[in-house]
Amino acid sequence: MGVIRRLLGRRGDEPPAPAAERGQEVTVWIRGLGRTGGGVVVVTGQTAEIALAVDPRFGDDTVDTVDAMVEHTTPRGLHRQAGSVWFGASNHVSFTPSEEASLVQRREFVRLPLHLEIRATVQGESSERELMAIDLSASGLLLGRSPGADLDEGGTVWLSIPLDDGMPPITPRGAVVRGAEEGTHGVRFDYIADSDQERLARFVMREQLRLRREGKL
């Protein structure tokens, strides 16, 4: 029914339907809490149930309904839809759009080459690992070949990344993905707090400008 409605259009007085369909991977930007990945479990009428990678409330059950933005990609590009989410149980939210989805153009996050020692806690392990990041962006990082950097693809890691800005390290969560070269591993952030992402974006921009001034980029 949702597909037919999108093809034929909707009446002017009819609420907008979720643009993302069942089974699609999405990114959910939740106001004041951060950005996290998720997957659409079911779409019914004007609501989509989404299973989040991380519950960004971290135990604060007083937060129930929040403004949000849901993004998903198709062969046409990136689609973005505003609305609100209501928190249910087991990391699930119900997304109700407030407007139709729009097709947007967005630059990829700039990747910064560097050699930065970070700390990582792998799911199922009690001790931290010290690893070397060889590039960094606001959406993830690449780990170089180093002792302890052998991570299982698809595994979950909590990161501690110092940004040399006089504040504590940022602490995003990520999923391990295949690196571009043998022996390297990528980590794609599947949760990062709003404030951490803003700090990380500023750090990447500042370091990029510095490297350009020094003729190294």
C-alpha positions in Angstrom: 0.0 0.0 0.0 2.8 2.4 0.9 4.5 1.8 -2.5 1.3 2.5 -4.4 0.7 5.6 -2.4 4.2 6.9 -3.2 3.6 6.2 -6.9 0.2 7.8 -7.1 0.8 10.6 -4.6 -1.3 11.4 -1.6 -4.2 13.7 -0.8 -3.4 17.1 0.5 -5.0 16.4 3.9 -3.4 13.0 4.3 -0.4 12.7 6.8 2.9 11.9 5.1 4.0 8.2 5.2 7.5 7.0 6.1 9.8 7.0 3.0 12.0 4.2 4.2 10.7 0.7 3.6 10.9 -2.5 5.7 14.4 -4.0 5.7 16.2 -0.8 4.8 19.1 0.4 6.8 18.7 4.0 8.0 20.5 6.7 10.0 18.5 8.3 12.7 19.5 11.8 13.9 17.7 12.4 17.3 17.7 15.9 18.6 19.8 16.4 21.7 20.9 12.7 21.8 23.0 12.0 18.7 23.2 9.9 15.5 22.8 6.2 15.4 22.2 3.5 12.7 19.2 1.3 12.6 17.0 -0.9 10.4 13.3 -0.6 9.5 11.4 -3.5 11.1 7.9 -2.7 9.9 6.0 0.1 8.3 2.3 0.6 9.1 0.4 3.5 7.8 2.1 6.7 8.9 4.6 5.0 11.2 7.8 3.0 10.8 9.3 0.9 13.6 13.1 1.1 13.6 15.5 -1.1 15.6 18.4 1.2 16.7 22.0 0.0 16.9 22.2 1.9 20.2 19.6 3.4 22.5 21.0 6.9 22.8 19.2 7.5 26.1 21.5 5.2 28.0 19.0 4.3 30.7 17.2 7.7 30.9 13.7 6.4 30.4 12.2 9.8 31.0 12.9 10.6 27.3 10.1 9.2 25.3 9.2 11.4 22.2 11.9 13.5 20.5 12.2 15.4 17.2 14.2 13.3 14.7 15.5 13.0 11.1 15.6 9.7 9.3 18.0 9.2 6.3 18.2 6.3 3.9 19.9 5.8 0.5 18.5 4.5 -2.8 20.0 4.4 -6.3 18.7 7.9 -6.7 20.7 9.2 -3.7 20.2 10.2 -0.1 16.7 10.7 1.2 16.0 12.7 4.4 12.7 12.9 6.3 11.8 14.9 9.4 9.5 13.8 12.1 9.6 12.5 15.6 10.5 9.2 17.3 8.8 7.5 20.3 10.9 5.2 22.3 9.6 1.7 22.9 11.4 -1.3 24.3 14.6 -3.1 23.3 16.2 -0.2 21.4 13.1 0.2 19.1 11.5 3.5 18.2 8.4 4.4 16.3 9.1 7.1 13.7 6.2 9.4 12.6 7.1 11.8 9.7 6.0 15.4 9.8 6.7 16.0 6.1 7.5 14.2 2.9 11.0 13.0 2.4 13.4 15.1 0.3 16.2 14.0 -2.0 19.3 15.8 -0.8 22.9 16.2 -1.9 25.5 15.9 0.9 29.2 15.9 0.7 31.0 12.9 2.1 32.7 13.6 5.4 36.3 14.8 4.8 38.9 12.1 5.7 42.0 13.3 7.5 45.3 11.4 7.2 47.0 11.2 10.6 48.8 8.9 13.1 46.7 9.1 16.3 46.8 6.7 19.1 43.3 5.8 20.3 41.8 3.3 22.7 39.2 0.7 21.9 37.1 -1.7 23.9 36.0 -4.7 21.9 32.6 -6.2 22.7 33.2 -9.2 25.0 36.6 -8.1 26.2 37.3 -6.4 29.6 40.5 -4.6 28.8 41.2 -1.7 26.4 43.4 -2.0 23.3 45.8 0.8 22.2 45.5 1.1 18.4 46.7 3.5 15.8 44.3 5.4 13.6 45.7 6.4 10.2 42.8 8.4 9.0 39.7 9.9 10.6 36.5 11.6 9.6 33.2 12.5 11.3 31.7 9.2 10.2 34.5 6.7 11.1 38.2 5.9 11.0 40.8 3.6 9.6 43.1 1.5 11.8 46.6 0.8 10.6 48.6 -2.4 10.9 49.7 -2.6 14.5 49.8 -5.2 17.4 46.3 -5.8 18.7 44.7 -4.4 15.6 43.3 -7.8 14.4 39.6 -7.2 14.8 36.7 -9.3 13.6 34.7 -7.8 10.7 31.2 -6.9 11.9 32.3 -6.7 15.6 31.4 -3.8 17.8 33.9 -1.5 19.5 33.7 1.4 21.9 36.3 4.0 21.0 38.1 6.7 23.0 39.6 9.3 20.7 41.6 12.3 22.0 41.2 15.5 20.0 43.8 17.8 21.6 41.1 20.4 22.3 41.4 20.5 26.1 38.4 18.3 26.6 38.0 14.6 27.4 38.2 12.1 24.5 35.1 11.6 22.4 33.5 8.1 22.8 31.7 6.9 19.7 30.6 3.3 19.2 31.5 1.7 15.9 31.2 -1.4 13.7 34.4 -3.0 12.2 34.4 -3.1 8.4 37.0 -4.3 5.9 40.0 -2.0 5.4 41.1 -0.8 2.1 44.5 -2.6 2.4 45.3 -6.0 3.9 46.0 -5.7 7.6 43.9 -2.5 8.1 40.4 -2.2 9.5 37.8 0.4 9.2 35.4 1.4 11.9 32.1 3.0 10.9 30.5 4.9 13.7 27.0 3.5 14.4 26.5 5.9 17.4 28.0 9.3 18.2 26.7 12.0 20.4 25.8 15.3 18.9 28.4 17.2 20.9 31.1 14.6 20.0 30.4 14.8 16.3 30.5 18.6 16.3 33.9 18.4 18.1 35.2 15.8 15.7 34.1 17.8 12.6 35.9 20.9 14.0 39.0 18.9 14.7 39.1 17.4 11.2 38.6 20.8 9.6 41.2 22.5 11.8 43.8 19.8 11.1 43.0 19.8 7.4 43.7 23.6 7.2 46.9 23.2 9.1 48.2 20.5 6.8 47.3 22.6 3.8 49.2 25.5 5.2 52.2 23.3 5.7 52.0 21.9 2.2 51.3 18.3 3.5 47.8 18.0 2.0 
